[in-house]
Structure formats: structure tokens, C-alpha cells
Amino acid sequence: MNTTTRISTAERLGRSIGRGWRGYLRREQRVARWLVTLGVPVGGAAAVLWIVKLAVLGVLLYSAFWLALLLVFAVIAAGVMGNAELDDEPQTEWRTGPLGFGLYHPDGSRIDPHDPDAEA
């Protein structure tokens, strides 16, 4: 009988994120201790770390705002281009009409030179 259990991908991902978070906290504590050895009070070291965290968060939010704004403009431009009529006037076309094959205007009149006596 096989009694080994396999962990799921979600559990493996959660464990790796947890290891990363614990590593980040260890590094943060190391920086706080280093600041204290430099003569910064414990409260000042905590304040410096919070200021750095808030500055990083501000930069991320600023970047996300401009990327979102760029995405909104791109979606609006795509919608406008998709709904825009590029040519307002109807186009002429080659087709077979009442006077035979030729270049016809959308109203049905033939545009190209046509000699009905030449057809026989």
C-alpha cells in the first residue's frame, strides 16, 4: 500500500510564498538591528522602515495608476477605431449591372465609358 500523500500545487505555492515572507521579515529585522547599531533609536529605526515601505507602496501605486490610465485610453481608442467609418462616401465597384459588366456607382449608374453599339 502506498501511504505517501502528495501536496497540491496550491499548497506548494503557499509554502514558497510563506518562505519568501519569512525571509523578508528576517532581512527587515536585520536592517532594523543595523540601524540601531548605528545609533538610531529603536522607534526611529521602525519609523525609517515604515517610511521606506510607504515610499515603495507609493511608487507602485503611482506606476499602477499610469498603467491603468494607459490601458483605459488604449481601450477607448480601440473602441473608437472599431466603430469609426473610415470612408463616408460609398465606393464604386466593378460588377455586372443593367448595362453589362463595368464600373458602377453605388446609385446604379455606370461610370466607365460604354458604347452599347459595340456589344454584339
C-alpha positions as CSV (number, residue, x, y, z in Angstrom):
1,M,0.0,0.0,0.0
2,N,1.2,3.5,-0.9
3,T,0.6,5.9,2.0
4,T,2.6,8.8,0.8
5,T,0.5,11.9,0.2
6,R,1.2,14.4,-2.5
7,I,0.9,18.1,-1.8
8,S,-1.1,20.1,-4.3
9,T,0.3,22.9,-6.4
10,A,-1.6,25.5,-4.4
11,E,-0.1,24.2,-1.2
12,R,3.4,24.2,-2.7
13,L,2.9,27.8,-3.9
14,G,1.6,28.8,-0.5
15,R,4.6,27.3,1.2
16,S,7.0,29.1,-1.1
17,I,5.3,32.4,-0.6
18,G,5.4,31.8,3.2
19,R,9.2,31.1,3.0
20,G,9.7,34.3,1.0
21,W,7.7,36.3,3.5
22,R,9.7,34.9,6.4
23,G,12.9,35.7,4.6
24,Y,11.7,39.3,4.0
25,L,10.9,39.7,7.7
26,R,14.3,38.4,8.7
27,R,16.0,40.9,6.4
28,E,13.9,43.7,7.8
29,Q,14.8,42.8,11.3
30,R,18.5,42.6,10.3
31,V,18.2,46.2,8.8
32,A,16.5,47.4,12.0
33,R,19.3,45.9,14.2
34,W,21.9,47.5,11.8
35,L,20.2,50.9,12.2
36,V,20.2,50.5,16.0
37,T,23.9,49.7,16.0
38,L,24.5,52.9,14.0
39,G,22.9,54.9,16.9
40,V,19.3,55.3,15.6
41,P,16.7,54.8,18.4
42,V,14.5,51.7,18.1
43,G,11.5,53.8,17.4
44,G,13.4,55.8,14.7
45,A,14.5,52.5,13.0
46,A,10.9,51.4,12.9
47,A,9.9,54.7,11.5
48,V,12.6,54.6,8.8
49,L,11.4,51.1,7.8
50,W,7.8,52.3,7.6
51,I,8.8,55.3,5.6
52,V,10.7,53.1,3.1
53,K,7.7,50.7,2.9
54,L,5.3,53.6,2.3
55,A,7.6,55.1,-0.4
56,V,7.8,51.8,-2.2
57,L,4.0,51.4,-2.0
58,G,3.6,54.9,-3.3
59,V,5.8,54.2,-6.3
60,L,3.9,51.0,-7.0
61,L,0.5,52.8,-6.8
62,Y,1.8,55.6,-9.0
63,S,3.0,53.2,-11.6
64,A,-0.2,51.2,-11.5
65,F,-2.3,54.4,-11.9
66,W,-0.4,55.4,-15.0
67,L,-0.5,51.9,-16.5
68,A,-4.3,51.7,-15.8
69,L,-4.8,55.1,-17.4
70,L,-2.8,54.0,-20.4
71,L,-4.9,50.8,-20.6
72,V,-8.1,52.9,-20.4
73,F,-7.0,55.2,-23.2
74,A,-6.0,52.2,-25.4
75,V,-9.4,50.5,-24.9
76,I,-11.2,53.8,-25.7
77,A,-9.0,54.3,-28.8
78,A,-9.7,50.7,-29.9
79,G,-13.4,51.2,-29.4
80,V,-13.4,54.4,-31.4
81,M,-11.4,52.9,-34.2
82,G,-13.6,49.9,-34.3
83,N,-16.8,51.9,-34.6
84,A,-15.4,54.6,-36.9
85,E,-16.4,54.7,-40.5
86,L,-13.2,55.2,-42.5
87,D,-15.0,56.2,-45.7
88,D,-18.1,58.3,-45.5
89,E,-19.0,58.1,-49.2
90,P,-19.9,54.8,-50.9
91,Q,-17.3,53.3,-53.1
92,T,-17.6,52.5,-56.8
93,E,-17.2,48.8,-57.7
94,W,-16.7,46.6,-60.7
95,R,-19.8,44.5,-61.3
96,T,-22.4,43.3,-63.8
97,G,-25.2,45.7,-64.0
98,P,-28.1,46.7,-66.3
99,L,-25.6,47.9,-69.0
100,G,-23.3,44.8,-68.7
101,F,-20.0,44.4,-66.8
102,G,-18.4,47.7,-65.8
103,L,-17.6,50.2,-63.1
104,Y,-20.8,51.2,-61.3
105,H,-21.5,54.0,-58.9
106,P,-23.5,52.9,-55.7
107,D,-26.6,54.6,-57.1
108,G,-26.6,52.1,-60.1
109,S,-25.3,54.4,-62.8
110,R,-22.3,53.2,-64.9
111,I,-19.2,55.3,-64.7
112,D,-16.8,53.9,-67.2
113,P,-17.1,54.7,-70.9
114,H,-19.6,52.4,-72.5
115,D,-20.7,52.0,-76.1
116,P,-23.9,49.9,-76.3
117,D,-23.5,49.5,-80.1
118,A,-20.0,47.9,-79.7
119,E,-21.6,44.9,-77.9
120,A,-22.9,42.4,-80.4
